[in-house]
Amino acid sequence: MNLRMLGLAAVVVVAALLPLVASAGPAGKDAEAPRAHDMASDAKAPGGAQPGAARAPRDMSPVRTAERCGPEVTSPEGIEAQTCVLTEAPDTWARTYYRNTSGGELLAALSLMGPGGRTVQTHCAVEAQDDPATCETPREPSAGGSAQYTAVAEFATPVDGTDVGPLLLRSGSNSTEPGGR
């Protein structure tokens, strides 16, 4: 084999490998690993098409979180809060946004009440600081629309580590405006 034929063979090999390298995508820390869904849809391409064959583009829009919030409320003791029900298919959860300028640590009990008497509750330590913070319940599979859920956050002072003192503020997801926040 002469050099000219060897050069031509190298070009053919490189040309054959180029689509494989180009389809691998970017390398490094910003590279995204293939998702199982993508690989499964390639293996089961409609109409007997081969994996990697052209197909209609998927909707790549981000999933949106619906948020239904109650009014922002403030206590004379220096606590501000707003409580919301959040839904992002297929999950629903509660979140309270708060600011504690009372000068002392507080406890918050956040409850998410849903259809059929379902309730999820979480407790959060609320540090004394002027910066806003959040407390949220775990995400749970939705058992209905977000309008069927209500969230309530209650803020109180801790007493003896396990008890709570008087209620300082209650914030709910019941909006005073149509459609919430």
C-alpha positions in Angstrom: 0.0 0.0 0.0 1.5 3.4 -0.9 1.3 6.6 1.1 -1.5 8.1 -0.9 -3.8 5.1 -0.3 -2.8 5.1 3.4 -3.7 8.8 3.7 -7.1 8.1 2.0 -7.8 5.2 4.4 -7.0 7.5 7.4 -9.5 10.1 6.0 -12.2 7.5 5.7 -11.6 6.3 9.2 -11.7 9.8 10.6 -14.9 10.6 8.6 -16.6 7.5 9.9 -15.7 8.3 13.5 -16.6 12.0 13.3 -20.4 11.6 13.8 -19.8 9.5 16.8 -17.5 12.1 18.4 -19.8 15.0 17.5 -22.8 13.3 19.0 -21.1 12.6 22.3 -21.6 16.3 23.4 -19.4 18.4 25.6 -17.0 16.9 28.0 -16.1 18.1 31.4 -18.1 19.3 34.5 -20.8 21.0 32.4 -21.6 17.8 30.4 -25.0 16.3 31.0 -25.2 12.5 31.3 -27.8 10.8 29.1 -31.1 10.3 30.8 -32.7 6.8 30.9 -35.8 8.2 29.2 -33.7 9.4 26.2 -31.9 6.1 25.8 -35.2 4.1 26.1 -36.9 6.3 23.4 -33.9 5.8 21.1 -34.1 2.0 21.5 -37.8 2.0 20.7 -37.9 4.5 17.9 -41.3 4.5 16.1 -41.9 2.8 12.8 -38.9 0.5 13.1 -36.4 3.5 12.8 -32.9 2.8 13.9 -31.6 4.4 17.1 -30.3 7.8 16.5 -32.6 8.3 13.5 -34.2 11.8 13.1 -37.4 12.2 15.1 -39.7 15.0 16.2 -38.1 17.3 18.8 -39.3 16.9 22.4 -40.7 19.7 24.5 -37.7 20.9 26.4 -39.4 23.6 28.3 -38.7 23.6 32.1 -41.3 22.3 34.5 -43.0 25.2 36.2 -43.9 25.4 39.8 -47.3 26.8 40.6 -47.4 28.8 43.8 -50.6 29.8 45.7 -49.7 32.1 48.6 -51.6 33.9 51.4 -50.9 37.5 52.5 -47.7 38.7 54.0 -48.3 39.1 57.8 -46.2 40.7 60.5 -46.3 40.4 64.3 -45.6 43.1 66.8 -42.7 40.9 68.0 -40.8 41.3 64.7 -41.7 38.2 62.7 -42.8 38.5 59.1 -44.1 35.6 57.1 -45.9 34.5 54.0 -47.0 30.9 53.5 -47.7 29.1 50.2 -48.8 25.8 48.6 -46.5 24.8 45.8 -47.2 22.3 43.0 -44.8 20.9 40.5 -46.1 17.8 38.7 -46.5 15.3 40.3 -45.8 16.8 43.8 -47.3 19.3 46.2 -45.6 20.8 49.3 -45.8 23.9 51.6 -43.3 26.6 52.0 -43.2 29.6 54.4 -41.0 32.6 53.7 -40.1 34.4 56.9 -37.9 37.0 58.5 -37.2 37.0 62.3 -36.1 40.3 63.7 -37.4 39.4 67.2 -33.9 39.1 68.7 -34.4 35.4 69.7 -34.6 32.0 68.1 -38.1 30.8 67.4 -39.7 27.5 66.4 -42.0 27.2 63.3 -44.5 24.4 62.7 -45.4 24.2 59.0 -48.4 22.1 58.1 -49.7 21.1 54.7 -53.3 19.8 54.7 -54.7 18.1 51.7 -57.7 16.2 50.5 -59.0 13.2 52.4 -57.5 14.4 55.7 -53.9 14.0 54.6 -51.5 16.2 56.6 -47.8 16.7 56.4 -46.0 18.7 59.1 -42.4 19.8 59.6 -40.7 21.8 62.3 -38.0 24.4 61.7 -35.6 26.3 63.9 -36.0 30.0 63.1 -32.8 31.9 63.8 -32.9 35.6 64.8 -31.6 37.4 61.7 -32.8 40.1 59.4 -32.2 38.0 56.3 -35.2 36.3 54.8 -35.3 32.5 55.0 -37.6 29.6 54.2 -39.0 26.4 55.8 -40.8 23.8 53.7 -42.5 20.4 54.1 -41.2 17.4 52.1 -42.7 17.0 48.7 -45.5 14.5 48.5 -47.4 13.0 45.5 -50.4 15.2 44.7 -53.8 13.8 45.6 -55.7 16.6 43.8 -55.3 20.1 42.5 -53.4 22.8 44.5 -56.7 24.4 45.4 -57.5 21.4 47.5 -54.5 22.0 49.7 -53.9 24.5 52.5 -50.7 25.4 54.3 -50.3 27.0 57.8 -47.2 28.2 59.5 -47.2 28.9 63.3 -44.3 30.7 65.0 -43.6 30.5 68.7 -40.8 30.9 71.2 -39.1 27.7 72.5 -39.4 26.9 76.2 -37.2 24.3 77.9 -36.1 22.9 74.6 -39.1 20.7 73.9 -42.1 22.9 74.7 -43.3 26.0 73.0 -44.4 29.3 74.4 -47.3 31.5 73.2 -48.1 31.7 69.6 -46.5 34.8 68.1 -47.6 34.6 64.5 -49.8 32.4 62.2 -49.5 32.6 58.5 -51.7 30.7 56.0 -51.9 30.1 52.3 -55.4 31.4 52.1 -55.0 34.3 49.6 -56.8 37.6 50.0 -56.4 38.1 46.2 -57.8 35.9 43.4 -55.1 33.6 42.1 -52.8 34.1 45.1 -49.3 35.6 44.6 
